[in-house]
Amino acid sequence: MKKALIVSSSENSASEINLLLRSAGFDKISIISSGNEARRILRTASEISLAVVDTPLSDEFGQELAAMIAEEHQINAILICGGDTSEFPHENGIYIISRPVSRELFSEIMDIISFSDEELKRESSDILQKTEEIRIINRAKAALMKYLKFTEPQAHQYIAKQAMNSRRSRRETALKILSDYGIN
């Protein structure tokens, strides 16, 4: 389920943005009219993946709100400004486009956001896998230090050499060592 937040003091603009978001695959969309209300909702809302701020708002312009959404909540934000503002690529999670919003431009921005989110998920997954690998190797080194009285550098070298000789990864070698000593 993809959640979005629309902040717009214009019902017509909010309705158009709502249609654009629905066509982009968002199925849960909240529409509010002020920056203060947006801040209140963001304190308690979860899983919002995109916020669209249609300037000006009833209580502020909206630029500061978009910056706060991107920086503090780590949510991508689209800032829609008056007609003389030129489009330029995102900066710190904020995509700025001018009015009137074309369906094509909005679709391109959604593709960029989607690609960025997928890249972030991939990087996060890689980091988690690497962290898990380090944890397993450290446990194997601890087992070697305990049962074979190796120093930490000796245990590290032993795992690296065993991995190279057996043509296995250091992770696989560490898992075998843990299994050999009955450690889960």
Rosetta blueprint (number, residue, H / E / L):
1 M L
2 K L
3 K E
4 A E
5 L E
6 I E
7 V E
8 S E
9 S L
10 S L
11 E H
12 N H
13 S H
14 A H
15 S H
16 E H
17 I H
18 N H
19 L H
20 L H
21 L H
22 R H
23 S H
24 A L
25 G L
26 F L
27 D L
28 K E
29 I E
30 S E
31 I E
32 I E
33 S L
34 S L
35 G H
36 N H
37 E H
38 A H
39 R H
40 R H
41 I H
42 L H
43 R H
44 T H
45 A L
46 S L
47 E L
48 I E
49 S E
50 L E
51 A E
52 V E
53 V E
54 D E
55 T L
56 P L
57 L L
58 S L
59 D L
60 E L
61 F L
62 G L
63 Q H
64 E H
65 L H
66 A H
67 A H
68 M H
69 I H
70 A H
71 E H
72 E H
73 H L
74 Q L
75 I L
76 N E
77 A E
78 I E
79 L E
80 I E
81 C E
82 G L
83 G L
84 D L
85 T L
86 S L
87 E L
88 F E
89 P E
90 H E
91 E E
92 N L
93 G L
94 I E
95 Y E
96 I E
97 I E
98 S E
99 R L
100 P L
101 V L
102 S L
103 R H
104 E H
105 L H
106 F H
107 S H
108 E H
109 I H
110 M H
111 D H
112 I H
113 I H
114 S H
115 F H
116 S H
117 D H
118 E H
119 E H
120 L H
121 K H
122 R H
123 E H
124 S H
125 S H
126 D H
127 I H
128 L H
129 Q H
130 K H
131 T H
132 E H
133 E H
134 I H
135 R H
136 I H
137 I H
138 N H
139 R H
140 A H
141 K H
142 A H
143 A H
144 L H
145 M H
146 K H
147 Y H
148 L L
149 K L
150 F L
151 T L
152 E H
153 P H
154 Q H
155 A H
156 H H
157 Q H
158 Y H
159 I H
160 A H
161 K H
162 Q H
163 A H
164 M H
165 N H
166 S H
167 R L
168 R L
169 S L
170 R H
171 R H
172 E H
173 T H
174 A H
175 L H
176 K H
177 I H
178 L H
179 S H
180 D H
181 Y L
182 G L
183 I L
184 N L
